[in-house]
């Protein structure tokens, strides 16, 4: 699920995809467009 506040976006689990089995992994990706450099970008609290 994506929410937006101004130019900031937050992605969280949708109700149908939130469970991952122990020891399993999952990938997440997104595409962006623009000419600027991301500012204050974080993934799980770490800088992009």
ABEGO torsion letter per residue (X at the ends): XBBBBEABBBBBBBAAAABBBBGBBBBBBBBBBEABBBBGBBBGGBBX
